[in-house]
Amino acid sequence: MTTSRDRGLAEALADARDLPDGEARYAELERIAGQADATGDPATALAARFALVEAYLHHGQRWRLLEPVRRCLAAVDRMPGLLDARPGDAEALRRHQRQAVEAFLGTPRVGLDQARSLLDDLAARLGPDAEPVAELRCRIADHLGDEPTARREYDRWRDGGSGPARPTPRRDPDQSYDQPGPTPRRDPEQTAGGPDPAGGCPGCAPARRAELLAGWGEPAAALDALRPVLDGGLRCTDQPERALAVALLPWLRTGEPDRAARAHVRAYRRHRRERTAFPQLAAHLRFCALGGHLDRGLDILAEQLPRLDHPYDDLSTMEFAAAGALLCALAAETGRSDRRLHRPGHGARPAAEVEVVRLGAELLALATELAGSFDARNGTGHQSGRIASWLAERPVAEPVPLPADDTPDEWPADDPTTRPAEPAADEPAPLSLALVTAALDRRGDGYATEPDGTVVGRWGEAVIQFRRLGGRGEILHARVVAARRLPAARLAEAYAFCNAWNHDRLLPKAYVHEPTEGELLLAGDVTTDLAHGVAPAQLDVLIDATVATGVSYAAAATALP
């Protein structure tokens, strides 16, 4: 039975989801979750925290995941039936638990004990021998500089653990979260339906393994680990470009600079603008530094410096700064010390043309500071030592000609990195920009593709944007904007219109936005999680529905007096 109190919290949650991205939205979701806890409404508390986790993930705040994920897990342990009416959320919670553990690797703001506690809890749920547990233990050990433990866990991860992942046990409601749960029973059918959501993207696993092997000084083994992707056997939304970036230095070190050059040009064409690809930029800078392409490296550094002011996480910032410092040092050593790079202003820092030597010193200071923060948290000196080893490197290969940046995306037929053929109409594939534009082409629609991969078109009185969200670009997000605008004085009427639409219609989810003073924008969202892929025929249906409902929404807005 739904009470008036439940309706009040539910309405507040719906309003919070419509708030602009940022601290105000986070604070309101936290307030609603806390109020729901206090009033004995666990379902709303869980929904608010799921919304909070998703907001953090979509906007680069992974370090804040631990507490809401911990509270969600504790709530489900106390009341396992909470997820009965939320199909898919049990898998999402397992995925979020992994992401919360991984946040430790990206920032020193997450404590080591916090990450280990959450990982121990995951091990209690899946079993201590589960593959996701072995992977996370391996990566944490490597981050701390404990290579023997990392290699031991790597072997268990590579071999799939000693048994299948196990079902989530139900805890005693009176048991505290930090106490280990009961030992789960083995269930040989647990993972028969597909990969465990706590295991991360299967298509990216080879790249994660290769990064470790390359860091341990085994470039040939790293390339072998990447072979499933480079041969086209594994696909996901990040591949093959992520694998190509990981392969750059191993190819240089094993005497294949031509292949590294082609891989760099192809992968950077995508990575140069994708926000989630920021962690790959250090590999491109190091390739340019160690492969003798210093001028191109300085061009890339200048192009990407603005992203350093809005970083993806602390680890990728440290690595980007260290790679940039190495590049600047080598440029100075080879007579380029008088070159200046434009650095836009940010905060109190004015825009300036910065000399290579000065910029290198600033980047070195940033990398050293972040490495020190990681080491202080970890109680080791490993990250500082790793950055020092990067800065001591010198070119390992003579420069080779680079393909033109506008070279067609296809590789030679005998190259193992050639893209697989486009999927058949009923064959699921990872969501991609190409799939979205192909669906619009089949409709015969006109559209434009923006530099960040957003696809924009106009249908009647509706402007619709399609873009990919999520850590792997697996979420199709469509934003509908009605051409009709309303004056700010009609705010109450605009809210009433959106509320009525949301009450009567499923799509799109309508809301009011105030982009400028004196004018209200009527917009709507359609979001579809395609983590398991989408067939072209299915995507046709999704886009048809989005366009049809978006046109209806814009027409209704136009009909307002």
Steps between C-alpha positions, in 0.01 A plus 500: 500500500636844402462765769502877464846501655621253232354719226674805646841334498440348155411843361804655665718229342350564157565873543859432612568300185394806298746732676804619301809288541721600790521536875141616546373181340735280703401674826129462429532130420697449820236692696219288357687177577563614857138606549379167361729320746365706787136440408536128433470507120785272382373474143524875442834516681633230268364673189653833608840343556487320165428838339790651695739226386395545138545877526850457640593253225369716218684808620842373600453476877595135550684568823163579660347160421606309809251631752181477292602156369575384853160624618322330208670170577414524868134578418469202265668273755243604762206472259583273202152556356578866428624413152211269411315783326818641341616247237856563396594697810656200671747476210546877501585491871766234440643716221495808722680310776782423258510863385521618860802273562662620176460859618782429746738461207402837354534732797670525840174634641378141548660327798683169466302347786173612336590335170617179665184481711280536193710247307483254792124542495494426126711189564249390766220536247669343196744267672870565572606321180271692265666655196386860573647473849834374367514783246433774755746351749760486222452861396503632856819306579662637184396853593665455840819362343453146631595325176523143639143517630384671182653226283346226714155659475558567129544127438173428683323775306638383164403142576151600604551438872463154643126490450195690374368813664257421774157633587452792733430366849231647720641653815355499845319835535669551837849445357703816443614583147869474587470146632564228240190329375436126502706285267293465182427164346633425152243521225628355173225674306567845641667655196336293229295797379797726429792682660470602862423874523768526770757380245509819295491520123624168350613683187732724706647222717788432255598869513492498881725191504736645240544821698622296795737288291645805326556663839687188615736529203348226284404668168473177301269347762294821495450468125402135540240603759356751252473245220127417555415866432757565231385190313141625510373221724388733779307821452363771723433871477860590594669260261717469308626853577569437868696184416694690233599766753617236747701333222692814398803463728515118479514529121777760528695282743466186285624666181171577325494882482301502174213313660519725805484808276187378320338403829576841653345694213189285490443492877576867559246596237239373747670573831572864426142607583336228710491598865514140621814445290707746706683210675632387160667833417812428705571200274478722191736759652749231606488347152587838348780554753657154471429453130672823394187696404568797728334771292181299465514425871525871584204570269295235682610634838391852405168370368426299815624741768149645558378153600756495778292766675195270497663160550340157487664390827821558697684197362450598136592860589825381658585282201412771246714753690793257526483413130479871414798578723704228325403638160599855601834379640586316178389800294735724699786251458453502121504878448131578537526686831388828339171356381193636676167325553175684560341417835146639547413678822324312776384639833760749622754388238507733198539376145862500389748384239718272710854397415560127475746499790264686732202288400702184560590620848134572580389160374780329692394675820139390448595138430736490798238649732234250396740207522590611851131516594445145375809375686398674823164326481655166402791503744745421218721689255390308194316771308783751547745236381285421197483865396877538550558201272282656231696825517831313465395334171655594168397421141501130418447518123582720205199703379304353211256682272156544651186444292298812426239584761227470236611152391191276460417305812551161338837334540681276250319174447788302651506710818332326797349827621260531208150566627249214487216526252188690595256281695200341334159650570429255783858474636560688826809722500640766734328836461706728277474827314502305173195296607307816593577680174425184299155481662431863408625436147254211467223742597622749243542773764736796479734556794835646601775338708675726748872460590416324828294236318155649574257453211251787454196523276172687470162336456214749473505717813741266683879516510633162613854417610626141521813428700668214685545514877647266759853383565502295177255707297238230551208734581301659218381840617265710289417860592194659345470878495180668386539799269234680704632716784305648788573819693634456854177641643321183385720266708206353694316432175810336350532271803132413477539412131798270569333336799188431295708354218693275739175385660340402169797398284795266548739676262678733499547596866412869488661780700551876501841655451599866539801554272479879510313759699154578371453181301396143584598199297272195486710186466475126544729197539491141381773280651557133415769280658648280227779343706437163334504643148227580251410356161450749214133397473451571872674835469266589213204446733658708778579791272159484330331517842724785616436709192125433501451583867739796476304647211175454694650670805625797298165529323321508835735774618434697181125474562527676836325838496 
